[in-house]
Amino acid sequence: MTKTNKSSKTRNFFKKIKGKFEGSTSENPIELNQESLVDQFSEGPTHNQAPYYSPELSNVLFLSKRGMSRAPLAREVMRKLLHLSDLFGSIRPSARGISDAYEFCSFDKRMVHSAKKFGYDLAGNARRINMSELSSANLIITLDRESEEYTKSRHFYIRGEVKAIGAFLPTGDTPYVPDPFESDEFVETQAKYDQIIRLIETGCENLLKSFPSLV
């Protein structure tokens, strides 16, 4: 009998406690403070205004065999074009090579000198592409056959789209940018570098026009 009375009293006690919580209409003061802070910071002239620099930048990667001349030049050409376009601040160009042998080598001095005449400043060292950079690129532009074959053999790392520079050059033109280190007895060295710069300029200009459908 005593056991039954204790059990009954215990049940009644918890019923009273439960009833107080269920019948209460007051809101949690901590939640109210958090909501008021959210409302406070949501008001004002900056509400719903997107920042000029988007946190979701589209990465465009220029890839060449050494990363010493063609890729860094393409990056600088694209930077200059983007600076003068409505896409400035939304696309980030980068340049890499695919060979270990040229890691941290200085940029090709002849390309540095030639590019300067066209208004492009090249400074820095060649960097080899790593798998993280390869997978984070939204668009990869291959400048030579070697870099295109490289992307094909590592397609499982690539999430973005791969395009050869030839896709943005006039029909019938070379599908790749010539290698400045390959000898050509019929073409003067300086003329070869000037040709490379003009090809890359044309390719980047047409690439810029295609960005809305690519990135």
C-alpha positions in Angstrom: 0.0 0.0 0.0 2.8 2.4 0.9 4.5 1.5 -2.4 1.4 2.4 -4.4 1.1 5.8 -2.6 4.7 6.7 -3.4 4.3 5.8 -7.1 1.1 7.9 -7.3 2.7 10.9 -5.7 5.7 10.6 -8.1 3.4 10.5 -11.1 1.5 13.5 -9.9 4.6 15.5 -9.3 5.9 15.0 -12.9 2.5 15.7 -14.3 2.5 19.1 -12.6 6.0 19.9 -14.0 5.0 18.8 -17.5 1.8 20.9 -17.3 3.8 24.0 -16.4 6.0 23.7 -19.5 3.2 22.8 -21.9 1.0 25.6 -20.6 3.7 28.2 -20.8 3.5 30.7 -23.7 6.7 32.6 -22.9 9.5 32.4 -25.5 13.1 31.6 -24.9 14.8 34.9 -24.1 18.1 33.7 -25.7 16.3 32.8 -29.0 14.6 36.3 -28.9 17.9 38.0 -28.5 19.4 36.0 -31.4 16.4 36.9 -33.7 16.6 40.5 -32.8 20.3 40.6 -33.6 19.7 38.9 -37.0 16.9 41.5 -37.8 19.2 44.3 -36.7 22.1 43.3 -39.0 19.7 42.5 -41.9 18.5 46.1 -42.0 20.3 49.1 -43.5 21.4 50.0 -47.0 23.8 47.1 -47.5 21.1 44.4 -47.0 20.8 42.1 -50.0 23.7 43.9 -51.8 26.2 41.5 -53.4 29.9 42.3 -52.8 31.9 43.4 -55.8 34.2 40.4 -55.4 32.2 37.2 -55.4 33.4 34.5 -53.0 32.6 32.0 -55.7 35.3 32.9 -58.2 35.5 30.9 -61.4 39.0 29.6 -61.9 40.4 29.5 -65.4 43.7 27.6 -65.6 46.1 28.0 -68.5 48.3 24.9 -68.9 51.5 24.4 -70.9 54.4 22.0 -71.0 56.9 24.1 -69.0 54.8 26.9 -67.6 57.7 29.3 -68.3 56.4 31.3 -71.2 53.0 30.5 -72.9 50.9 29.8 -69.8 52.0 32.8 -67.8 51.7 35.0 -70.8 48.1 33.8 -71.4 47.3 34.5 -67.7 48.6 38.1 -68.0 46.7 38.7 -71.3 43.5 37.4 -69.7 44.1 39.5 -66.6 44.3 42.6 -68.7 41.2 41.8 -70.7 39.2 41.0 -67.6 40.3 44.3 -66.0 38.6 46.1 -68.8 35.5 43.9 -68.9 32.3 43.5 -66.9 33.6 40.2 -65.7 36.4 41.8 -63.7 36.4 40.3 -60.1 34.4 37.2 -61.0 37.0 35.2 -62.9 40.5 34.3 -61.6 43.1 33.2 -64.3 46.1 31.1 -63.3 49.0 29.5 -65.1 50.8 26.2 -64.5 53.2 23.8 -66.2 53.0 20.0 -66.2 56.7 19.1 -65.9 58.7 18.6 -62.7 61.9 19.6 -64.5 60.9 23.2 -64.7 59.5 23.7 -61.2 60.6 27.1 -59.9 62.6 28.0 -63.0 62.4 31.7 -63.9 60.1 32.7 -66.7 61.6 32.6 -70.2 63.6 35.9 -70.5 63.0 36.2 -74.2 59.3 35.9 -73.5 59.5 38.5 -70.7 61.3 40.9 -73.0 58.9 40.3 -75.9 55.8 40.6 -73.8 56.9 43.9 -72.4 56.8 45.4 -75.9 53.1 44.4 -76.1 52.3 45.9 -72.7 52.5 42.7 -70.5 54.7 42.4 -67.4 55.8 38.9 -66.7 57.6 38.2 -63.4 57.9 35.0 -61.4 58.8 31.4 -61.6 57.2 28.4 -63.3 55.0 26.2 -61.1 54.0 22.7 -61.7 50.3 21.9 -61.5 49.1 19.8 -58.5 46.0 17.7 -58.4 44.1 20.1 -56.1 44.6 23.0 -58.6 43.6 20.7 -61.4 40.3 19.6 -59.7 39.4 23.1 -58.5 39.6 24.7 -62.0 36.3 25.5 -63.6 37.9 25.7 -67.0 41.3 24.4 -68.2 42.8 25.8 -71.4 45.6 23.7 -72.8 48.1 25.5 -74.9 50.0 22.6 -76.4 49.6 18.9 -77.2 51.6 17.8 -74.1 49.3 19.6 -71.7 46.2 18.3 -73.5 47.5 14.7 -73.2 48.2 15.4 -69.5 44.6 16.3 -68.8 43.3 13.3 -70.7 45.4 10.9 -68.5 44.1 12.6 -65.3 40.5 13.1 -66.3 39.4 11.5 -63.0 40.8 14.6 -61.1 39.1 17.1 -63.3 35.7 18.5 -62.5 35.6 21.4 -64.9 35.8 21.7 -68.7 38.9 21.3 -70.8 39.4 23.2 -74.0 42.4 23.5 -76.3 43.4 27.1 -77.2 42.7 26.2 -80.8 39.0 26.2 -80.1 39.3 30.0 -79.8 41.6 30.6 -82.7 40.4 31.3 -86.3 39.3 28.2 -88.3 42.2 26.6 -90.1 44.8 28.0 -87.7 47.1 25.9 -85.5 45.3 24.0 -82.7 48.1 24.9 -80.3 50.5 27.7 -79.5 53.9 26.9 -80.9 56.7 26.0 -78.5 59.2 28.9 -78.3 62.0 26.4 -77.4 61.5 24.3 -80.5 63.9 25.4 -83.3 62.6 26.5 -86.6 65.3 27.5 -89.1 62.7 29.3 -91.3 61.4 31.6 -88.5 63.5 34.2 -86.8 63.5 34.0 -83.0 61.9 37.3 -82.3 59.3 36.8 -85.0 58.4 33.5 -83.4 57.8 35.1 -80.0 55.8 37.9 -81.6 53.6 35.3 -83.3 53.1 33.4 -80.1 52.0 36.6 -78.3 49.5 37.5 -81.1 48.1 34.0 -81.1 47.5 34.1 -77.4 46.0 37.5 -77.6 43.5 36.3 -80.2 42.7 33.2 -78.3 42.1 35.0 -75.0 39.9 37.7 -76.7 37.7 35.0 -78.2 37.8 33.0 -74.9 36.6 36.1 -73.0 33.5 36.3 -75.4 32.7 32.7 -74.6 33.0 33.0 -70.8 29.2 33.3 -70.2 28.6 29.9 -71.6 31.7 28.2 -70.2 32.1 29.3 -66.5 
